Amino acid sequence: MEMVTTLVNERPVVIFSKSSCCMSFTIKTLICSFGANPTVYELDQMSNGQYIERALLQIGCQPSVPAVFIGQKLVGGANQIMSLNLQNELGPQLVRAGAIWIWKKK
């Protein structure tokens, strides 16, 4: 858990992903479409990726990827991010975290 905390501190948006996961790709694309520049950790390309994945599972990420942290807080996976987007809440969260400066409701 300490490793996850260390990786998400001081960054407005962090996504734990796997390079082969289509949902991870979709979530990264969605967040980038707001103008945010998330820090992305591809667990399948990291030497300690399995360790981090176990830690994500322990804190409640089911499945383990994508796991999205906004403002150093776990928001959740693909379902939670898509729900926030549909409720027009993703943009305001990105603004509050400092990931983007302005957001205009579409």
C-alpha positions in Angstrom: 0.0 0.0 0.0 2.9 2.4 0.7 4.1 2.0 -2.8 0.7 3.0 -4.2 0.5 6.0 -1.8 4.0 7.1 -2.9 3.1 6.9 -6.6 -0.1 8.9 -6.3 1.2 11.7 -4.0 1.7 15.1 -5.5 0.1 14.2 -8.8 -3.4 15.3 -9.7 -4.4 12.2 -11.7 -2.8 8.8 -11.6 -4.0 5.8 -13.6 -2.8 2.3 -12.9 -3.2 0.4 -16.2 -2.1 -2.6 -18.3 -1.0 -2.0 -21.8 -3.2 -4.8 -23.1 -6.4 -3.6 -21.3 -8.9 -2.0 -23.6 -10.8 -0.4 -20.7 -7.6 1.1 -19.4 -7.0 2.6 -22.9 -10.6 4.0 -22.9 -10.3 5.6 -19.5 -6.9 7.2 -20.4 -8.4 8.6 -23.6 -11.4 9.9 -21.8 -9.4 11.7 -19.1 -7.0 13.1 -21.7 -9.9 14.4 -23.7 -10.6 16.9 -20.9 -7.0 18.3 -21.4 -5.6 16.5 -18.4 -2.2 14.8 -18.5 -2.5 11.8 -16.2 0.5 10.0 -14.8 0.1 6.4 -16.1 1.7 3.3 -14.7 1.6 0.3 -16.9 1.8 -2.5 -14.4 2.6 -5.1 -17.0 5.7 -3.1 -18.0 7.0 -2.5 -14.4 9.3 -4.9 -12.5 7.2 -4.4 -9.4 3.9 -4.4 -11.2 2.5 -7.5 -9.6 3.2 -6.1 -6.2 1.4 -2.9 -7.0 -1.5 -4.9 -8.5 -1.9 -6.9 -5.3 -1.9 -3.6 -3.3 -4.6 -2.2 -5.5 -6.7 -5.3 -5.0 -6.3 -5.0 -1.2 -7.6 -1.5 -1.2 -10.7 -2.5 -3.1 -9.9 -2.1 -6.8 -12.0 -4.9 -8.5 -10.7 -5.5 -11.1 -7.3 -4.1 -10.4 -7.0 -2.0 -13.6 -7.8 0.6 -14.5 -7.5 2.1 -11.1 -7.9 5.9 -11.2 -6.8 8.3 -8.5 -7.9 12.0 -8.7 -6.5 14.4 -6.2 -4.7 11.6 -4.4 -8.0 9.7 -3.7 -9.1 6.5 -5.3 -12.0 7.2 -7.5 -12.3 3.7 -8.8 -12.2 1.8 -12.1 -13.8 2.2 -15.5 -17.4 2.0 -14.3 -16.9 4.7 -11.7 -15.1 7.0 -14.1 -17.7 6.5 -16.9 -20.5 7.2 -14.3 -18.9 10.4 -13.2 -18.5 11.5 -16.8 -22.2 10.8 -17.6 -23.2 12.7 -14.5 -21.0 15.7 -15.6 -18.9 15.3 -12.4 -15.6 14.1 -13.9 -14.7 17.6 -15.2 -15.3 19.3 -11.9 -13.2 16.7 -10.1 -10.3 17.2 -12.5 -10.5 21.0 -11.9 -10.6 20.6 -8.1 -7.5 18.3 -8.3 -5.6 20.8 -10.4 -5.4 18.5 -13.4 -7.1 21.0 -15.6 -7.8 24.8 -15.1 -11.2 25.2 -16.6 -14.0 23.0 -17.6 -17.0 23.8 -19.7 -20.0 21.6 -19.3 -20.9 20.2 -22.7 
